[in-house]
């Protein structure tokens, strides 16, 4: 991958970009929450205070699961994955064959190349597959994050809304072994030297400027059917909003009087708040904004087009109806299935026990026959994930969240309650007293709260030794295993049925669209381009201007979170220390700007590039009015929100004295 795309990397859920030859990475502040959390204590809470490593020796490890993936190659493997499946009539068998082929492609791709991690990604709802090769860097360190009064300015009050005044940026560094190859964290590792890194923009952002964003967007739903969009509008988002509200209340309740628990829950809490606001916006767009109705209209046009031609009707005529039948079956058990899935992953300790049980079982098989995620290639990752769990695990918080999910399952009608509920509580009575007794028995004597105990079991346990285990979470994981497997089998059969239908649906959509159709975002590298411009939140509303400025940060600062700008920032503004970062047109230092780019979750931290491919900002958010664009793109109101690189540089120069990092990026400190 050439520059600038070759400089853009995945953090796994966020995007970052190399900005120096020595592995320095820029990303969003909210993308390094877990790095800050991992290195925080109640006495030194980096989540609030921020952090600046004055030397490379001061750079702090992000923990054993911190990763950077540098994409190096794409190969179309659709024929290898789907070839010859036309004759497979059993849905579960079709699913299994596809998964086995994907696993075989990955194993072949990685053979003899320990520094390379391969994946097989599905595009167009399973109609196309690409093998993607990455260099997987395993030593990633926190270099610099401004304090929360810059990096999370406005907090949840301003989240997903314009105007914004957030300095949502931070820096990491990737390290490798002395031989230049990926290695686990070690004191004598050396900075990774990327083939490409971005240059800081010399042509500055302005209204109407061309910009593009390169990143790893997570998931969009634009190729889902109208039935699926309606289900999301009527049920899914409403249900998830209620869940997130309760989950947030539980985490905040536990953390209120326990600073250490609050630190351990910080990353999850920030994510929940983020999704809660997002999902409210999506639901409003689907329902009040008419997006679900528009989806139905477009699908009606597609069906008319299919029915108007005998050849098209023979090829595609039944595909939408067949997909609807499967989705209608899913609706019948949706409450049960989702509650069951939630119970099976409600507790971090139950998740650890389940991993230990699965690893022990899969080790009995030849490596090639093991399930994805449990082969020899995965052993180190599994071990590190069980170690890293400790930075986010608090027993009181884990227990409180588990209780919430049990209570929610107990509130369902008798016919919808998941089997896991009775298995966990140990009977058919689900009052709070019974739930509390069951949880007390689980947490009182488990050893899985100890990372060394978890890792020891992961490495050495066998099905026979686990069957004799006295640990209550291991016993529970074994008890839940047949329940989980039955549910998984149903889900896989449905996925196998869709695997036969969705490619035909996509083929019809492509033909109907004149041969051009964009795949949904799927966590792989994408590019979107457009211009810096404002928008009208409502047709009759005044138009938002596309830039915010430093004076507005000061005006908004109340001295109370989330509008508590640092004293050093306020002092720099009062002294008019603006340096070369002041924009003559604005008469101030620009803070954030709007553009009409197509982004979604996962794009966070993505580099915003100008026409020369230079770094002019970082995307960190979208606007609340356009959240439903993940289902149907709405160009007139969809806007991406970016922190201007001039604000990043100004904070580094005038506020935090990060001169050594500016110099490393090729910028001369000026204040």
N, C-alpha and C positions, 0 to 999 in steps of 0.2 A: 504494500500500500504506500503510495507516494505522499509527499507533503501537499496540502496540510492534513489530509485525512490520516496519514501515517502517524501524526503526533497525537491523535485523539484516541483515548483508551477507555475501557470500561472498568468501573470500580465494583460492579455487581449491584445494580440498582441505581447507580448514578454514573455520570460521565466525568472525565477529567482530561487534561491536555498537558503534554510536556511543554515547558517554557524555558528550558535551558539544556545544554549538552550534558548536564550532570544529574539528570533524572528528576528535576524539580517539576512538580505537577500543580496546576491550578484547578480548583473545583469550587463548589458552593460550600458555604459555612455549614448549611444543614446536612451536607453529605459527609461531614467529618464528625457528626454528633457522637458516633460510637467510638471514634478515636479519642475525643475529649472525655467521654464517659469512662473509657478504659483506663485513662490516666488520672482520673479525678478522685479526690477524697473529700469528706465534709470539710476538712481544714483547708484544702486547696482545690476548689471547685473550678476546673477549667471551663466547664460549660457556661459559667458566668464570666469568669475573669479573662478567658482567652489564653493564648500561649504564643510566645515567640522564642524559638531556639536561636540563641545568639551564635552558636557554633554548630557544626554538624554533629559533634559529640552529644549535643543537648537534644537532638531530634528524638522523639519518643515513639517507640514501637506501637503500632495499631493493634497488636495482639496476634495470636497464631492464625487467625482466619482472615487477616487483612490481605487483600489481593488487588493486583492490577493485571488486566488482560490486554495485551497488545495484539491486535488483529493483524495477521500476516498474509492470509490467503483465503479465497473463496472458491469452492468447486461445486458445480451442479451435480448432485448425485440422485436426482429424481428417479432415473431409470433403475438404479440399484435398489432404491427403497420400494418403489411401487410396481416394478416390472413383474408381470405374470400373476398379479393378484386378482385379475378379473374373474378367475374361476373359483376363488375362495368364497363360499357362501355363508360360512359360519362367522358371525360378527366378532366373537371373542378371538377366534383363530386369526382373523384378519389383523386385529389389533396386535396380537402377540407376534405375528410375522413381521409387521412393520417395526415394532420395538426391537426385535432380534436383529433385524437388518441394520437399524441405526446403531445398535451396540457394536455390531461387527465392523461397520465402517469406522467408528471411533477407535476401536482397538487396532485396526490396520493402520489408521492414520498416525496413531501415537507410537506404534511399535518402533523401538530403538531410538526414540527421540524423547527422552525424559523431560526436556525443557519445553516441550510443546503440549498444549492441551487442546483437544479437538471436540467439537460439538457438531451435531447434525440438526440444523434449525428448519422448522416447518414454515413455509410461506404459502399465502393464498389458501389458508384453512386446510392445509395438507395436500394441496395440488402440486406443490413444488418443494424440493428439499435441497439445502446447500450444506456441504461440509465446510466448516469454518475453523481455521487454525489460529491459535493464539500462543504467544509467549506468556506464560503464567508467572508473574513476579510475586514472590511470597514474603518479602521483607519490605513492608511499606510503613513509613514513619511520619508522624505529625511534625510539621515544620513551623507553621504559623496559622493561627486563627485569631481574628480580632475579638474583642470582648463582645458579649451578647448585645450590648447597647449599640453595636454597629452591625454585627453579623445576623442578629435576629431582631432588629429594630422594628417595632410595630407588632411583633409576635402574631398571635392568632387574630387580633383586632384587624390587622391589615391583610392577613393571609388571603391570597387569590384576588386581591382587590387593587384597583388603581384609584388615586395615585399611591405609589410606593416610595419608600425612602430607606430601603434596606441595603446594607453593604454585604450581600450574601456571597462572600468569597473566603477561601482558605487555601493553604498550600500543604502538600505532602511531598515526600521524596521516595522514590523506588530504589531499592538496593539489591545487589546480587553478590554471589561469592567472589573471591579473588580471581577465580578463573573466568569471570564474566558470565557465568551461568546462573539461572535462578536457584535460590537457596533459601532455607528457613532463616529466620532472624538470628543474627550472630553479631557480636561486637566488632569483629574484624571484617565484616562485609563492606563492600565499596559501592558508591553510587552507580546505578545503571546508566549506560550511555545510549540513549535512543538514537535511531537513525535519523529521526526528524524531530524538530521542536518548532513551536510557533514564535514568530516575532511580534513584538508589541506594535500596535497600529501607529503609523505616522499620519495617515489620513483619518481624521477623527469622525466619529459618528455625528450625523446631522439629520434634521427632518428630510425625508425623501431619499436618504442614502440607501444604496443596495447593501444588504447584509445576508449572511447565510449562517446556519447553525449545523454543526456536525456533532453527532452524539449517538447514544444508544437508547432510544425511546422504548418504553416497556410494552404496553399493550393498548391497541385500539380495537374497536368492535364494528368497524364500518362494513365488514363483509358478513356480519351476522344477518339473520333473516328478520323480517318484520315481526314475526311471532316472538323471537328472542328479545327484540327491542321492547315489545309491549310487556313481556314478563319482567324485564328489568325495570320498566317504568312503574308497573302496578305493584310489584312485590319486592324484588331484590334490593333496590336502593333504600326503600323504606325500612326494610328489615335490618339492613346493615347500619343505617343511621341510628336506629334504636339501640343496636348492640354496641356501637362505638360510644354512644352517650353513656351507657351503663359502665362500659369498660374504663373509660376515662375517669368516671366518678370513683371507681374502685381504686385505680392507681393513685389518683390524687389523695384519696382518703388514707391509704397506707403511707404514702410519702409525706403527708402533712407534718407528722411529728417524728419522722425517722429520716434524717438527711441522707444516710447511706442508701436506704431503699429508694429515696427520690432520685439519687444519682443513677442507680442501677435501672430504674424504670424510665429514665429521661428520653432515651432514643425511641422506645416504644410509644411513650406518651406523645412525643412530637409527631411521630408517624400517624397515630390515631387522630390527633387534632387535624392534621393535614388532610387525611382521607375523609374525615367527617365533613369538613367544609366543602371539599371537592364533591363528595357524593350528594350533598344537598344541592349543589349547583347542577350536577348531572340530572338529578331527578326533576328539578324545576325545568330544565331545558327539554327533557323528554316529554314531560306532561304539559306544563304551561306554555313552553316554547314551541310545542307542536312537533318536536323532532320525531317522536314515535309515529305520529300521524303521517309525517313526510316520508318516513321509512316505508310505511304501508302503501302510500301512493306510488312510490318508486317501484316497489315490488309488484304492484298491480300492473304497472306499465310493462314490466319485464314479462309477466305471465301473458299479457295480451300479445306481446311481440312473439313469444314462443308459440302461442296458439294460432297465430296468423299464417304459419307456414307448416306444411305437413312434415317436411324433413326435420324442422326444428322441434315440432311436437313429438315426433318419434324419438328424438334424441334426448330432449329435456322435459317433456310434458309432465312427467310424474314426479320430478325431483323435489319441487317445493312441497307438494302434498306429502311425500314420504318423510321429508325432514320434519314437517309439522306433526306427523303421527308420533315420531320419536320424542319430540319436545313435549307433546301432550302427555305421554307416558311419564316423562320426568317430572311434570307438574304434579302428578298424583302423589309423589313421594318427596316432594321438594323440602318440606319442613322437616320431615324425619331425617332425610339424607344430610341436610346442612347441619342440623343439630348434632347428628352423629359425628360428622367430620370435625365439628368444633370441639366436641368432648374428647375425641381421640388426640387432639393437639392443644388442649386447654392448659396443660401443665408442662413446664420445661422438664421436670423430672420424669413424667410419663413418657415424654418424647425421647429422653435419654434411654429409658428402659426399653422402649420399642426399638431404638437403634441397636442396642446391645443384643436383643433377642434376634433381630433380623440378621445382624452380622454373624452371630454364632451359627445360625441355620445356613446361611449362604456359604460359609467357610467349608461346609461339608461337601460342596459341589466343586467340580472342575471350574477353574476361573472363567472360562468362556461361557459357561452355563449359568453363572451367577446373575442376579438381577442388577440392572443399572444402579449405580451408586454404591455397590457392595463388592466390586471387583478389587483386585490387588492395587489397581491404579487409584482407587478411592481410599485405601487404608489410612494414609497419612491425613487426608482431609477429614475423615471421620474422627480420628484421634484429636486433631486440632479443634474441631467443632465442639467436642465434649469438654476440652480444656477451656475454650473461649467462653463457654456458657457461663462461667463464673462471674464475668464482668457485668452480666445483666441479670444474674439470678439472686433473688432474695426470697427466703422461704415463706415469710409472711405474705409477700406480694404474690408469689406463685399460688399459695393456698387460697388467697382471696379471689384471684382470677378464676381458679378452678371451681370455687364455690359458685361464682356468678354463672358460669356456663352450666353447671348442674342445676341451678335454680331456673335458668331459662328453659332448659330441657324439661324440667318438671312442670312448668307452666303450660306446656303443650297439651292438646287433647290426648286422651289415652291412646288412640289409634296412631298418633303421630310421634309419640315418645320413642326415642332411639333405644335399642336394646342395650347399648352401652350404659345407659343411665342406671338400670337395675343392677347391672354387673358391677358397677362402681360403688353404688350405695349399699348393695347387698340385700336387696329386698324390693318390695313393691310400694313402700311408703317413702315419700320424698319430701316430707316437711323439713324445715331448716335443722331441726334437732337430729334427724337421721343423717342428713348431709354432713353436719358438723362431726358426728360420731365417726362416719366413714373417713372423713378427711383426717381426723385426729389419729386414727389407726394407720393411715398411710404415711403421714409426715413424722410421727413420733419415733419410729425405729429404722427409717430408711438410711442407707449409707450413700445414696446417690447424690446427696448434697455436696459430697467431697469429690473434687475433680480427679484426684488420684484413684479413688475407688471406681469411678466411672470408666476411666481409661484402662485400669487393670482388668475389669470385666470385659470391656470391648475387645481387648487383645487375647484374653485367655479363655473366656467362657465357651462352653459347648452346650448344645441342647440338653444333654444329660445333667450337667452341673446346674444349669438354670432351672431345670425341673425340680431340683432339690432346694433351690434358693429360698431363704426365709425373708428376703427383702420384699416389703409389701408392694413396691412399685414394679419389681420384676414379676411378682406373682400376678399383679393386675395386668401387666402387658401381655402375659401368657393367656390370661383369662379373656382378654379382649381380642386376641389374635383371630379366632374364627369369625367374630363379628366384623372386624375390619376387612378380612379377606373376602367375605361375602359381599360387602358393600363395594369393595374394589372391583370384584368380578362383574358386578352389575354396571359400574361406571365404564369399565373397559369394553364391555359388550356394546354399550351405547356409543362409545368413541369409535369402535370398529365399524358400527353401522354408518356413522357419519363419515368415516374414512372412504366409504364406497360412494357416498352421495355428494359430499361437499365439492370434490373436484369437478363433478358434472355441473353443479350449481355455479361454480366459479367460471367454468368454460362458457356457460350461457351468459353470465354477467359480462364477461370480456367481449363476447361477440356482440351483445346488445349495446355495449359502450363503444363500439367501433374498434375494438382490439386493444384499447389502452385501459388499464386498471392498475391502481397502486395496491400493493399488498398491505395488509394491516401491519402496524408496528409489532415487533416480536422480540425486542431486546437486542437486535443486531444493529450494526453501524448504518446510519441513515444520514442524508443531507436534505435540508429544507432551505428555501431561499425566498426572499421578498424584500420589503423596504421598511424603513422606520416611519411609522405613521400613527396618528391617534385614531380614535373611534368614538361613535356615539353609543352610550350604554343603552339608550332607548331611541327610537326614530325621532322623537320630538325633543330630545335632550341636547344640551350644548355638547360640542365635540371636546373630548379630552385632548389636551396637548401631549405630545409624545415624550417630553422630558420632565423630570423633576430635578430640583437643584438643592445645593447645600443649605441655603438660607431657610428652606422649608424644613430640613431636618432640625435646625435650631428652633424654629418657630413651633414645631411639634413636640419638642422635648419638655416633659413635665417634671423630670427628676424621679418619676416612678415608672417601674416596668409596666408595659413593654416599651415605653417612650423615654428611656433613661440614657441619653447620649453621654458618652464618657467625658469627663472634665477636660481631658487633653484635647478632645475634638472641639469642644465649646471654646476653649482658650485659643486654639489655632484660628478658629473663625473670627473671634473677637479681635485678634491681632492681625487679621487679614493676611494670614500666611497661606496664600493660594498657589504661589509658584506658577509653573507653566501649565497647570491643570485647569486653569480658568478658561471657560469658553467665551469668546468675545460676543457671540450672538446672544447667549444666555446672560452674560454679565455675571457668571457665577460658575462654580464647579458643578458639572452635571453629576447626578447620582444614579438614577435609573432611567431606562427608556423603553418604549413600546415598539414592537414590530409585528408585521402580519404573517409571522412564520407558523408552520404547522408542527406543534410539539405535543408531547404528553409526558406522563411520569417516566422517569429514567433519563429524560433529557436534562434533568437538573445537573448543573455543573458543566454543561456543554459549552464549548467555545463559540462565541459569536464572532464571525469573521467578516472583514470588509472585502471589497472587490479584489484586493491584492492577496487575500488569504491571510491577512494580519489579524491579530487578536484585538478586537475592539470592545469586547464585553463578555459577560457570562449570562446565559439564560438561567433563570431560577424559578419562574412561575408563569401562570397563565391568568386570564381574567375570568371572574366568576360567571359572567354572562354567557360565556362560550364553553362551559364545561362539557356540554352534550356534544361538542364537536368530535369527541371520541367515537360517537355513533354515526353522525352525519356532519361532515365538515361544513362550517358556516363562515365563509371568507369575509363577509362584511363586518362581523363583530369579533372574530377570533383573533386574539392578540397574545403574543409572548411578551414576558416582562424580563428585562435584562439589567444587570448592574453594569454601568459604564466603566470601562477600564481606567478612565481618568479618575474616577472616585476611588477605585482600588489603589491606584498609584498614590493618590493624595493621602489616603489614610495611612499607607505604608510610610510615606515620606514625612508628613506633617504631624501625624498622631502617634504612630507606634515605633518610629525610628528603625524601620526594617531596611536600612540602607544596603546591607550586604545582599539582601534578596533582590532589591532593585538592580544593583550592579550586576548580579548574576544573570538577570533577564535582559541585560543590555540597556538599562535605563540609568541615566546619571541622576543621583539624588540632587534635588535643587532647593530644598528648604532646610 
